[in-house]
Amino acid sequence: MSTPETSGPGPGTTPPPPPLDGLRVLDLATLFAGPLAATLLGDFGAEVVKVEHPAKPDPSRGHGPAKDGVGLWWKLLGRGKRTITLDLSRPGGRATLLRLAATADVIIENFRPGTLEKWGLGWAELSAANPRLVLARVTAFGQFGPYAHRPGFGTLAEAMSGFAAITGEPDAPPTLPPFGLADSIAALATAYAVLAALAARERTGEGQVVDMAIIEPILTVLGPQPVWYDQLGHVQPRTGNRSQNNAPRNTYRTADGSWVAVSTSAQSVAERVMRLVGRPDLTDEPWFATGAERAAHADVLDAAVGAWIAARTREEVLSAFEKAEAAVAPIQDVRDVMTDPQYAALGTLTTVDDPELGPLRMQNVLFRLSATPGAIRWAGRPHGADTEAVLTELGLTPAELAALREEGAL
């Protein structure tokens, strides 16, 4: 597997190590936000050790379609991770995790607040074992507050944050996304927070706790809604595909039954679109001068753009918009994404060879670094595949491993 680079070492030279090489991450989390944060760190060189319960593995292994009994989502989420089993609630599991913590830079967990403390694995014990450790605690609602001890998932964050309230058609119910949106945003934020804490450690020599509440990052990406309400009492309504800030902005059906999306966030682009669709007269209207006023006249603009697009095939529309330097994109499903030439040029999808399933196509690393690129080392491994190897490297003897198995800690 290779990663596209804008530049790199010359022929015959040894490539430099990835930027997070030498960093050790213990992934104690389940499902999506915490584990995905660990995946993102692993993609750029961190050694990630996935710690799962011996009898209750990460539920993401069973989420979504499977092939030959092997969960495919896990192949993506578990990529680049060594997998071990450990029951942290048992004395032997606790002691072994503290030994692992002493070798680690980062632990990512998503138990309900107080769970690690109940097992004698809270921040006091972990930081005593390793003062340089960064502990990232990813929960639905954070470590304190009236909701802290409630069970929660990303869906609740999508509801609470205001996302669902503004998503959907004006006369239809609020709409939740059909994928883990809040979890994924929280994963990105967690990886960022971990790197910030590690940067601070370079100055102070000490680790710290990251308190990541999944309900918060999604609120940040929703934009200025709190400021609008605070200053103007403005509550953003559901507007479907339309925007209150510009128009035309919608999805439009082509003559061959496909769909395209048009955006006119810039005034110059809005003018080009209206000239392209044969309605330059609309650009002379006083209301056309601002995005908000154009949005107030979206019916007129959508009718003009929609009629023009409906008379042409998708390829004709895309070609004409490109020639006019107007912003358009096809509405693609995953079949289109897999063959899209821009994604192909960027190397956005790559092939990873897997011992269980053979070649797998999946998303590549998240971004390209010119000098120290990331890479996918392997797809998600079987439950506990590396337990003996990792714990032997830690210094545990065969007798200690046997005792842990006898206890049920492995």
Secondary structure, DSSP 8 states (H G I E B T S, - for coil): -----SS---TT------TTTT-EEEE---SSHHHHHHHHHHHTT-EEEEEE-SSS--GGGGSS-EETTEEHHHHHHTTTEEEEE--TTSHHHHHHHHHHHTT-SEEEE---TTHHHHTT-SHHHHHHH-TT-EEEEEESS-SSSTTTTS---HHHHHHHTSTGGGSS-TTS-----SS-HHHHHHHHHHHHHHHHHHHHHHHHS---EEEEETTTHHHHHT-SHHHHHHHH-------TT--SS-SS-EEEE-TTS-EEEE---SHHHHHHHHHHTT-GGGGGSGGGGSHHHHHHTHHHHHHHHHHHHHTS-HHHHHHHHHHTT--EEE---HHHHTT-HHHHHHT-EEEEEETTTEEEEEE--SS--SSS----------TTTTHHHHHHHHT--HHHHHHHHHHT--
